[in-house]
Amino acid sequence: MKMKQQGFSLIELVIVIVILGLLAATAIPRFLNVTEDAQNASVEGVAGGLATAVGFVRAQWEVDGRRNTSVILDGTSVSLDTRFGFPTGSSDSGNTSVTAMTNQTCQEVFDNVLQSAPRNVIFNEDARDQRYTVKVENGVGGPATGIDGSTVANIDLCVYHQVASLVLDQGNGRPSPVPDLTTAGAKGVTYNPGTGQVLSFSND
């Protein structure tokens, strides 16, 4: 007896190809967004950690009597503005004013209040192999009311940009253009030392 060999018909092959095409069209965009989702999750995690740490500093300041210019957080001395009670730098810098923040004091807040803070660098330095850049935006934090009822205007804002969302100069590793709150595609975290507010942002 002869065995009759059977294969797939042309119609069956076309149907299989169409099904595979439909699966690819729905699955590929999901895989393409995995990196962006991971970046967003990282920013949200840093923002949550920073907000919690800022809250701890404020709570310790309350416990210590509200008028001291620094608190000890996990063995580290953190400076703060006695009008608000939120961190403004390290005790080494001695900055206790929310309207006198610098790139360095914003970096000190990030490094000193976060446990195992992500690698970071000032925005105008080589950011290769770093996770965040640090920059102060002077006077853009708006007003805040202190514990004595007085209003302080033009509070400085600390901005922490995620390096993965920035374009770095291939020659020197610095972000180009200089990142700010409106840089296209940038993601990061802002910290207002007058209100204690920590917010994540994404300029997609």
C-alpha positions as a LaTeX table, in Angstrom:
\begin{tabular}{lrrr}
\hline
Residue & $x$ (\AA) & $y$ (\AA) & $z$ (\AA) \\
\hline
Met1 & 0.00 & 0.00 & 0.00 \\
Lys2 & 1.23 & 3.46 & $-0.83$ \\
Met3 & 1.21 & 6.05 & 2.00 \\
Lys4 & $-0.31$ & 9.34 & 0.95 \\
Gln5 & 1.80 & 12.29 & 2.12 \\
Gln6 & $-0.13$ & 15.29 & 3.34 \\
Gly7 & 1.13 & 18.83 & 4.08 \\
Phe8 & $-0.39$ & 22.18 & 4.95 \\
Ser9 & $-2.52$ & 23.81 & 2.34 \\
Leu10 & $-1.82$ & 27.36 & 1.20 \\
Ile11 & $-4.95$ & 28.61 & 2.98 \\
Glu12 & $-3.83$ & 27.05 & 6.28 \\
Leu13 & $-0.40$ & 28.68 & 6.00 \\
Val14 & $-1.96$ & 32.07 & 5.27 \\
Ile15 & $-4.26$ & 31.75 & 8.30 \\
Val16 & $-1.31$ & 30.88 & 10.56 \\
Ile17 & 0.69 & 33.86 & 9.25 \\
Val18 & $-2.26$ & 36.20 & 9.82 \\
Ile19 & $-2.69$ & 34.93 & 13.41 \\
Leu20 & 1.04 & 35.38 & 14.12 \\
Gly21 & 0.87 & 38.90 & 12.66 \\
Leu22 & $-2.04$ & 39.82 & 14.93 \\
Leu23 & $-0.23$ & 38.46 & 17.99 \\
Ala24 & 2.93 & 40.38 & 17.09 \\
Ala25 & 0.98 & 43.61 & 16.54 \\
Thr26 & $-0.50$ & 43.43 & 20.05 \\
Ala27 & 2.53 & 42.06 & 21.92 \\
Ile28 & 5.42 & 44.11 & 20.49 \\
Pro29 & 4.18 & 47.52 & 21.76 \\
Arg30 & 3.93 & 46.01 & 25.25 \\
Phe31 & 7.57 & 44.93 & 25.13 \\
Leu32 & 8.68 & 48.30 & 23.75 \\
Asn33 & 7.14 & 50.09 & 26.76 \\
Val34 & 8.87 & 47.89 & 29.35 \\
Thr35 & 11.90 & 50.22 & 29.61 \\
Glu36 & 9.75 & 53.32 & 29.98 \\
Asp37 & 7.58 & 51.61 & 32.59 \\
Ala38 & 10.70 & 50.65 & 34.54 \\
Gln39 & 11.97 & 54.25 & 34.42 \\
Asn40 & 8.62 & 55.56 & 35.64 \\
Ala41 & 8.56 & 53.02 & 38.46 \\
Ser42 & 12.08 & 54.04 & 39.49 \\
Val43 & 11.12 & 57.72 & 39.63 \\
Glu44 & 7.99 & 56.94 & 41.64 \\
Gly45 & 10.03 & 54.86 & 44.07 \\
Val46 & 12.58 & 57.63 & 44.62 \\
Ala47 & 9.81 & 60.20 & 45.07 \\
Gly48 & 8.07 & 58.01 & 47.65 \\
Gly49 & 11.29 & 57.39 & 49.55 \\
Leu50 & 12.24 & 61.06 & 49.56 \\
Ala51 & 8.77 & 62.11 & 50.74 \\
Thr52 & 8.92 & 59.60 & 53.59 \\
Ala53 & 12.40 & 60.73 & 54.64 \\
Val54 & 11.39 & 64.41 & 54.56 \\
Gly55 & 8.44 & 63.48 & 56.79 \\
Phe56 & 10.81 & 61.80 & 59.25 \\
Val57 & 12.96 & 64.94 & 59.44 \\
Arg58 & 9.89 & 67.07 & 60.09 \\
Ala59 & 8.64 & 64.65 & 62.76 \\
Gln60 & 12.01 & 64.67 & 64.53 \\
Trp61 & 12.03 & 68.47 & 64.41 \\
Glu62 & 8.60 & 68.51 & 66.08 \\
Val63 & 9.78 & 66.08 & 68.76 \\
Asp64 & 12.89 & 68.22 & 69.39 \\
Gly65 & 10.81 & 71.32 & 70.11 \\
Arg66 & 10.37 & 73.03 & 66.70 \\
Arg67 & 13.02 & 75.71 & 67.09 \\
Asn68 & 16.25 & 73.85 & 66.41 \\
Thr69 & 18.15 & 74.46 & 63.15 \\
Ser70 & 19.10 & 70.80 & 62.65 \\
Val71 & 18.05 & 67.28 & 63.56 \\
Ile72 & 19.87 & 63.96 & 63.72 \\
Leu73 & 18.48 & 61.42 & 61.26 \\
Asp74 & 20.08 & 57.97 & 61.37 \\
Gly75 & 23.29 & 59.48 & 62.73 \\
Thr76 & 23.43 & 62.26 & 60.14 \\
Ser77 & 22.92 & 65.91 & 61.05 \\
Val78 & 20.43 & 67.56 & 58.68 \\
Ser79 & 19.94 & 71.34 & 58.59 \\
Leu80 & 16.47 & 72.85 & 58.31 \\
Asp81 & 14.64 & 76.15 & 58.24 \\
Thr82 & 13.03 & 76.77 & 61.64 \\
Arg83 & 10.10 & 78.49 & 59.95 \\
Phe84 & 9.08 & 75.22 & 58.25 \\
Gly85 & 11.00 & 72.25 & 59.64 \\
Phe86 & 11.93 & 70.61 & 56.34 \\
Pro87 & 15.51 & 69.72 & 55.33 \\
Thr88 & 17.65 & 72.36 & 53.61 \\
Gly89 & 21.04 & 70.63 & 53.52 \\
Ser90 & 23.63 & 69.15 & 55.85 \\
Ser91 & 24.93 & 70.73 & 59.02 \\
Asp92 & 28.30 & 71.13 & 57.26 \\
Ser93 & 26.81 & 73.56 & 54.74 \\
Gly94 & 24.95 & 75.36 & 57.51 \\
Asn95 & 22.14 & 76.40 & 55.17 \\
Thr96 & 18.93 & 76.95 & 57.12 \\
Ser97 & 16.96 & 79.03 & 54.61 \\
Val98 & 14.49 & 77.79 & 52.00 \\
Thr99 & 15.34 & 80.82 & 49.84 \\
Ala100 & 19.11 & 80.18 & 49.88 \\
Met101 & 19.22 & 76.67 & 48.43 \\
Thr102 & 22.07 & 75.76 & 46.07 \\
Asn103 & 22.83 & 72.82 & 43.83 \\
Gln104 & 25.06 & 71.49 & 46.61 \\
Thr105 & 22.46 & 71.80 & 49.38 \\
Cys106 & 19.82 & 70.14 & 47.19 \\
Gln107 & 22.30 & 67.30 & 46.68 \\
Glu108 & 22.93 & 67.14 & 50.43 \\
Val109 & 19.20 & 66.77 & 51.09 \\
Phe110 & 19.01 & 63.92 & 48.56 \\
Asp111 & 22.08 & 62.13 & 49.92 \\
Asn112 & 21.51 & 62.68 & 53.64 \\
Val113 & 17.81 & 61.95 & 54.10 \\
Leu114 & 17.57 & 58.96 & 51.74 \\
Gln115 & 19.00 & 55.65 & 52.86 \\
Ser116 & 21.21 & 54.36 & 50.04 \\
Ala117 & 20.47 & 57.36 & 47.84 \\
Pro118 & 20.77 & 56.71 & 44.08 \\
Arg119 & 24.06 & 57.82 & 42.51 \\
Asn120 & 23.76 & 61.48 & 41.59 \\
Val121 & 25.77 & 64.44 & 40.38 \\
Ile122 & 25.29 & 68.18 & 39.92 \\
Phe123 & 23.62 & 68.85 & 36.55 \\
Asn124 & 26.71 & 70.47 & 34.97 \\
Glu125 & 29.04 & 67.55 & 35.72 \\
Asp126 & 29.64 & 64.23 & 33.95 \\
Ala127 & 26.44 & 62.24 & 34.46 \\
Arg128 & 27.60 & 58.98 & 32.86 \\
Asp129 & 27.24 & 56.09 & 35.32 \\
Gln130 & 24.93 & 58.23 & 37.47 \\
Arg131 & 21.20 & 57.80 & 38.02 \\
Tyr132 & 20.13 & 61.38 & 38.81 \\
Thr133 & 21.30 & 64.93 & 38.23 \\
Val134 & 20.69 & 67.65 & 40.82 \\
Lys135 & 19.72 & 71.26 & 40.12 \\
Val136 & 18.19 & 74.08 & 42.13 \\
Glu137 & 15.55 & 76.26 & 40.49 \\
Asn138 & 15.74 & 79.49 & 42.45 \\
Gly139 & 12.50 & 81.17 & 43.46 \\
Val140 & 10.11 & 78.90 & 41.55 \\
Gly141 & 8.73 & 76.99 & 44.54 \\
Gly142 & 6.07 & 79.62 & 45.25 \\
Pro143 & 5.10 & 80.90 & 48.71 \\
Ala144 & 4.69 & 78.97 & 51.94 \\
Thr145 & 3.38 & 79.88 & 55.38 \\
Gly146 & 5.72 & 79.31 & 58.32 \\
Ile147 & 4.76 & 78.09 & 61.78 \\
Asp148 & 4.69 & 81.70 & 63.01 \\
Gly149 & 2.07 & 82.61 & 60.38 \\
Ser150 & 4.41 & 84.62 & 58.15 \\
Thr151 & 4.42 & 84.00 & 54.42 \\
Val152 & 7.72 & 83.42 & 52.64 \\
Ala153 & 7.69 & 83.97 & 48.87 \\
Asn154 & 10.00 & 82.77 & 46.10 \\
Ile155 & 11.03 & 79.52 & 47.75 \\
Asp156 & 13.70 & 77.54 & 45.90 \\
Leu157 & 12.91 & 74.17 & 44.34 \\
Cys158 & 15.23 & 71.17 & 44.17 \\
Val159 & 14.95 & 69.21 & 40.93 \\
Tyr160 & 16.33 & 65.69 & 40.53 \\
His161 & 16.35 & 64.56 & 36.87 \\
Gln162 & 16.60 & 60.89 & 35.99 \\
Val163 & 19.72 & 60.56 & 33.82 \\
Ala164 & 18.16 & 57.81 & 31.68 \\
Ser165 & 15.57 & 60.34 & 30.47 \\
Leu166 & 18.15 & 62.98 & 29.48 \\
Val167 & 20.39 & 63.37 & 26.45 \\
Leu168 & 24.06 & 63.40 & 27.42 \\
Asp169 & 26.85 & 65.06 & 25.47 \\
Gln170 & 29.00 & 62.20 & 24.15 \\
Gly171 & 32.17 & 64.19 & 24.76 \\
Asn172 & 31.82 & 65.28 & 28.38 \\
Gly173 & 28.81 & 63.34 & 29.67 \\
Arg174 & 26.90 & 66.47 & 30.67 \\
Pro175 & 23.17 & 66.77 & 29.96 \\
Ser176 & 22.52 & 68.70 & 26.77 \\
Pro177 & 20.54 & 70.89 & 26.76 \\
Val178 & 20.78 & 71.91 & 30.42 \\
Pro179 & 17.79 & 70.18 & 32.06 \\
Asp180 & 14.97 & 72.16 & 33.61 \\
Leu181 & 11.34 & 71.57 & 34.51 \\
Thr182 & 10.25 & 71.77 & 30.86 \\
Thr183 & 12.94 & 69.63 & 29.19 \\
Ala184 & 11.22 & 67.38 & 26.66 \\
Gly185 & 11.20 & 63.71 & 27.63 \\
Ala186 & 12.70 & 64.36 & 31.05 \\
Lys187 & 11.51 & 62.51 & 34.14 \\
Gly188 & 12.37 & 63.19 & 37.74 \\
Val189 & 11.45 & 64.42 & 41.19 \\
Thr190 & 11.00 & 67.89 & 42.70 \\
Tyr191 & 11.35 & 68.82 & 46.35 \\
Asn192 & 10.04 & 72.03 & 47.92 \\
Pro193 & 11.86 & 72.77 & 51.22 \\
Gly194 & 9.19 & 75.26 & 52.28 \\
Thr195 & 6.22 & 72.91 & 52.05 \\
Gly196 & 7.98 & 69.54 & 52.20 \\
Gln197 & 6.14 & 68.55 & 49.03 \\
Val198 & 7.82 & 65.91 & 46.87 \\
Leu199 & 6.42 & 65.35 & 43.38 \\
Ser200 & 7.43 & 63.16 & 40.46 \\
Phe201 & 7.16 & 64.52 & 36.91 \\
Ser202 & 7.36 & 63.25 & 33.36 \\
Asn203 & 7.58 & 65.50 & 30.30 \\
Asp204 & 6.65 & 62.81 & 27.74 \\
\hline
\end{tabular}
